[in-house]
């Protein structure tokens, strides 16, 4: 197993120095990788350049880049450049995001997400392999260009954030890693079956695909505080981020809670939505409580098939809570 990764905090007012301090702390404490998200705030690639300049060992990853936000050529150029700057430490996390973000923020129609994902990965790999890109896809038709410099690695790992069965199978077919989010440990084996099915289509070994679940985490001696911030985070995704997460919760057996969350959120009753997140949901989808129980949950994910658990922090987690979580769950501790 590679180790444990972490996602940089979502704070709107995070400073340059805080990014650097968190990255150096994670490197010193033995974390495998730092994943930089991108929603509608700071862009991930710029932050990764900053972290590359102030770390030397820890791996660095986009976590994740929405494929609708940039052309595949721009993504390939950028990750190859950052890989050069970081001496070969980059990983590329891609995802489709959802219609709310893609259409209302990027102004792009949310069409053919599976086909678009396939074409992005195929084109990015061609570019990183220094091939002349003549590509005839359903979405992209590219002709006669080649990257003007040779990437220091042609095998930069590509991870895909995927939820549905078809998307997970596609991940197995074309990617090096799978990033599930808000998934209970017991579901990972089902996901791995889908990965293996996709990998077989491409003549690949599905066991070589890294399973890298994003796990909301908050660790503190004040366990009620950790539960409060995690419950709000789960409610936000189930109630406010379209139908994907609600449907996922239903598949995992949490239909009554998911329906209550969605109904309350739709009425503007956010506190009611938060209160509808059950203790069983907290235990299934997150790490919260003290450091000992948090490490036990990570072990549970590993036992159920996670290769690279990745912890992320709810936006409402304070500076102190994030630091306690990083230190409490650190591999070296």
C-alpha positions, 0 to 999 in steps of 0.5 A: 500500500502506498500510504495515506493522502490528504486533500488541502483544506477548502478555506476561502481565506487560506493563505499562501503560507498556510498551503506551504505549512500544511504541505511541509507538515504532511511531508514531515509526517510521512503522508504519501501525497497531497491532493489539491481540489478545484471547484470555483475558487483557486485553481489547482495547478497554480497551487501545485506549482507552489507546493512543488517549489516548497516540498521535495518528497511528497507526491502532488496531485490534482484532486480533482480537475473537472474535465469540462473546464479545460481542453485535454491538450491544456491539461496534458501540457500543464501536468507535464510541466508541473511534473518537470518542475516537481522532479516527477512527483505529479499525479492527475486526478480527473472527474466530470463534476456535475451539471450544476457546476459545469453548466452554471459556473463553466457555462458548458453543456454537461453532455456525454460525460463517459465518452468525454472522460474516455477521450480526455484520458486517451488524448492526454496519454498520447500527448504525454507519450510524445506522440503526434496527436491525430485523433478522431473521436466523437467529441474531439477531432485533433490533427498533427500536433505534438508537445514541444518538449519531452515529458520527464515521465510518460506514465504520470498516473491518472486517477478518475473520480467515479460513482456510477457502475459504468463510470467505474468500469470505464475507470478500470478500462482507462485509468491507473486509479479510482477515487470514490467519494462518500462510500462506505468501506463495505462497498469498495469490493463491489466497486473493485468488481466493476474496476476489474470488469472494465480492466478486462476489456482493455486487457489490464490487470484490475488489481493494479488499479489503485483504490483511493477513497476520499474520506471526510475526516475530523479528529479531536478530543472534542468528539461532538465538534468532529461530528457536527462538521462532518454532518454538515458536510454530508448534508451539503452533498446529499441535499445541495449538490444535485441528485448524484449523492442522494441516489448513492446514499439510497444505493447504500441503504440510507434512503430514509435519511437521504430523503429527509436530507433532500427534502429539508435542504430543498425547503431551505431548512439546512439545520433540519438537513444536518440533523437528518444525518444519522449516526450510522451515516457518520460511521459509514462515510467518515472519520470522526472522533478521536485519533485512535478511532480514526486510525481504526477506520482507516484500517477498516478501509484498507482491509476492505480494499483501499490502497491509498485512503485520502482524507479530506477536511470539511470546509467548516473545519477550523485551523486547529481541527485540521492540524489535529486531524493531520497529526492524529492520523499521520503515518509516522504517528 
